[in-house]
């Protein structure tokens, strides 16, 4: 792969999402909250543009599920779980450090911009499989910015390259605009992605 050459990639994977901190209700000292991760899918495509023997620009256009699970307790008894589901169209732009010749590990870092396609919370009372959904559109920001840090390993074949990556997205924006009892919502998302790259045009997949 020569400097200035462009490869197109297809990706699929899984994400584990949470928030930076639990809710902070006022005047309810008996209530307790703890965060857990929720899983989701990652899929999309992108490209890699080589700048030199060790550096390249890496761009993804992907669906990424963000959000969190919050376990509720009252008087130390578990009373239910809230699932915050933030579906996003994500565009991470990263600089990649690593040789682009042969099978090799690499590191990447950059920034992500994402637009929330869906944003709601569902509360499941303890012992129940049916929940009460609330739309959060009016009280959350729709655009998120995040720092990205990750790495991966690729295996190079004659006409294509397959790879596996681990990426961590740390949200920089407080998405809460008055979410009930949740004054600070910053996303934290870990994703494991698999894919392949070729010199073919990005479509068809």
Secondary structure as a PSIPRED ss2 file (coil, helix, strand):
# PSIPRED VFORMAT (PSIPRED V4.0)

   1 X C   1.000  0.000  0.000
   2 X C   1.000  0.000  0.000
   3 X C   1.000  0.000  0.000
   4 X C   1.000  0.000  0.000
   5 X C   1.000  0.000  0.000
   6 X E   0.000  0.000  1.000
   7 X E   0.000  0.000  1.000
   8 X E   0.000  0.000  1.000
   9 X E   0.000  0.000  1.000
  10 X E   0.000  0.000  1.000
  11 X E   0.000  0.000  1.000
  12 X E   0.000  0.000  1.000
  13 X E   0.000  0.000  1.000
  14 X E   0.000  0.000  1.000
  15 X E   0.000  0.000  1.000
  16 X E   0.000  0.000  1.000
  17 X E   0.000  0.000  1.000
  18 X E   0.000  0.000  1.000
  19 X E   0.000  0.000  1.000
  20 X C   1.000  0.000  0.000
  21 X C   1.000  0.000  0.000
  22 X C   1.000  0.000  0.000
  23 X C   1.000  0.000  0.000
  24 X C   1.000  0.000  0.000
  25 X C   1.000  0.000  0.000
  26 X C   1.000  0.000  0.000
  27 X C   1.000  0.000  0.000
  28 X C   1.000  0.000  0.000
  29 X C   1.000  0.000  0.000
  30 X C   1.000  0.000  0.000
  31 X E   0.000  0.000  1.000
  32 X E   0.000  0.000  1.000
  33 X E   0.000  0.000  1.000
  34 X E   0.000  0.000  1.000
  35 X E   0.000  0.000  1.000
  36 X E   0.000  0.000  1.000
  37 X C   1.000  0.000  0.000
  38 X E   0.000  0.000  1.000
  39 X E   0.000  0.000  1.000
  40 X E   0.000  0.000  1.000
  41 X E   0.000  0.000  1.000
  42 X E   0.000  0.000  1.000
  43 X E   0.000  0.000  1.000
  44 X E   0.000  0.000  1.000
  45 X E   0.000  0.000  1.000
  46 X E   0.000  0.000  1.000
  47 X E   0.000  0.000  1.000
  48 X E   0.000  0.000  1.000
  49 X E   0.000  0.000  1.000
  50 X E   0.000  0.000  1.000
  51 X C   1.000  0.000  0.000
  52 X C   1.000  0.000  0.000
  53 X C   1.000  0.000  0.000
  54 X C   1.000  0.000  0.000
  55 X E   0.000  0.000  1.000
  56 X E   0.000  0.000  1.000
  57 X E   0.000  0.000  1.000
  58 X E   0.000  0.000  1.000
  59 X E   0.000  0.000  1.000
  60 X E   0.000  0.000  1.000
  61 X E   0.000  0.000  1.000
  62 X E   0.000  0.000  1.000
  63 X E   0.000  0.000  1.000
  64 X E   0.000  0.000  1.000
  65 X E   0.000  0.000  1.000
  66 X E   0.000  0.000  1.000
  67 X E   0.000  0.000  1.000
  68 X E   0.000  0.000  1.000
  69 X E   0.000  0.000  1.000
  70 X E   0.000  0.000  1.000
  71 X E   0.000  0.000  1.000
  72 X E   0.000  0.000  1.000
  73 X E   0.000  0.000  1.000
  74 X E   0.000  0.000  1.000
  75 X C   1.000  0.000  0.000
  76 X C   1.000  0.000  0.000
  77 X E   0.000  0.000  1.000
  78 X E   0.000  0.000  1.000
  79 X E   0.000  0.000  1.000
  80 X E   0.000  0.000  1.000
  81 X E   0.000  0.000  1.000
  82 X E   0.000  0.000  1.000
  83 X E   0.000  0.000  1.000
  84 X E   0.000  0.000  1.000
  85 X E   0.000  0.000  1.000
  86 X E   0.000  0.000  1.000
  87 X E   0.000  0.000  1.000
  88 X E   0.000  0.000  1.000
  89 X E   0.000  0.000  1.000
  90 X E   0.000  0.000  1.000
  91 X E   0.000  0.000  1.000
  92 X E   0.000  0.000  1.000
  93 X E   0.000  0.000  1.000
  94 X E   0.000  0.000  1.000
  95 X E   0.000  0.000  1.000
  96 X E   0.000  0.000  1.000
  97 X E   0.000  0.000  1.000
  98 X C   1.000  0.000  0.000
  99 X C   1.000  0.000  0.000
 100 X C   1.000  0.000  0.000
 101 X C   1.000  0.000  0.000
 102 X C   1.000  0.000  0.000
 103 X C   1.000  0.000  0.000
 104 X E   0.000  0.000  1.000
 105 X E   0.000  0.000  1.000
 106 X E   0.000  0.000  1.000
 107 X E   0.000  0.000  1.000
 108 X E   0.000  0.000  1.000
 109 X E   0.000  0.000  1.000
 110 X E   0.000  0.000  1.000
 111 X E   0.000  0.000  1.000
 112 X E   0.000  0.000  1.000
 113 X E   0.000  0.000  1.000
 114 X E   0.000  0.000  1.000
 115 X E   0.000  0.000  1.000
 116 X E   0.000  0.000  1.000
 117 X E   0.000  0.000  1.000
 118 X E   0.000  0.000  1.000
 119 X E   0.000  0.000  1.000
 120 X E   0.000  0.000  1.000
 121 X E   0.000  0.000  1.000
 122 X E   0.000  0.000  1.000
 123 X E   0.000  0.000  1.000
 124 X E   0.000  0.000  1.000
 125 X E   0.000  0.000  1.000
 126 X C   1.000  0.000  0.000
 127 X C   1.000  0.000  0.000
 128 X C   1.000  0.000  0.000
 129 X C   1.000  0.000  0.000
 130 X C   1.000  0.000  0.000
 131 X C   1.000  0.000  0.000
 132 X E   0.000  0.000  1.000
 133 X E   0.000  0.000  1.000
 134 X E   0.000  0.000  1.000
 135 X E   0.000  0.000  1.000
 136 X C   1.000  0.000  0.000
 137 X H   0.000  1.000  0.000
 138 X H   0.000  1.000  0.000
 139 X H   0.000  1.000  0.000
 140 X E   0.000  0.000  1.000
 141 X C   1.000  0.000  0.000
 142 X C   1.000  0.000  0.000
 143 X E   0.000  0.000  1.000
 144 X E   0.000  0.000  1.000
 145 X E   0.000  0.000  1.000
 146 X E   0.000  0.000  1.000
 147 X E   0.000  0.000  1.000
 148 X E   0.000  0.000  1.000
 149 X E   0.000  0.000  1.000
 150 X E   0.000  0.000  1.000
 151 X E   0.000  0.000  1.000
 152 X E   0.000  0.000  1.000
 153 X E   0.000  0.000  1.000
 154 X E   0.000  0.000  1.000
 155 X E   0.000  0.000  1.000
 156 X E   0.000  0.000  1.000
 157 X C   1.000  0.000  0.000
 158 X C   1.000  0.000  0.000
 159 X C   1.000  0.000  0.000
 160 X C   1.000  0.000  0.000
 161 X E   0.000  0.000  1.000
 162 X E   0.000  0.000  1.000
 163 X E   0.000  0.000  1.000
 164 X E   0.000  0.000  1.000
 165 X E   0.000  0.000  1.000
 166 X E   0.000  0.000  1.000
 167 X E   0.000  0.000  1.000
 168 X E   0.000  0.000  1.000
 169 X E   0.000  0.000  1.000
 170 X E   0.000  0.000  1.000
 171 X E   0.000  0.000  1.000
 172 X C   1.000  0.000  0.000
 173 X C   1.000  0.000  0.000
 174 X C   1.000  0.000  0.000
 175 X C   1.000  0.000  0.000
 176 X E   0.000  0.000  1.000
 177 X C   1.000  0.000  0.000
 178 X C   1.000  0.000  0.000
 179 X C   1.000  0.000  0.000
 180 X C   1.000  0.000  0.000
 181 X C   1.000  0.000  0.000
 182 X C   1.000  0.000  0.000
 183 X C   1.000  0.000  0.000
 184 X C   1.000  0.000  0.000
 185 X C   1.000  0.000  0.000
 186 X C   1.000  0.000  0.000
 187 X E   0.000  0.000  1.000
 188 X E   0.000  0.000  1.000
 189 X E   0.000  0.000  1.000
 190 X E   0.000  0.000  1.000
 191 X E   0.000  0.000  1.000
 192 X E   0.000  0.000  1.000
 193 X E   0.000  0.000  1.000
 194 X E   0.000  0.000  1.000
 195 X E   0.000  0.000  1.000
 196 X E   0.000  0.000  1.000
 197 X E   0.000  0.000  1.000
 198 X E   0.000  0.000  1.000
 199 X C   1.000  0.000  0.000
 200 X C   1.000  0.000  0.000
 201 X C   1.000  0.000  0.000
 202 X C   1.000  0.000  0.000
 203 X C   1.000  0.000  0.000
 204 X C   1.000  0.000  0.000
 205 X C   1.000  0.000  0.000
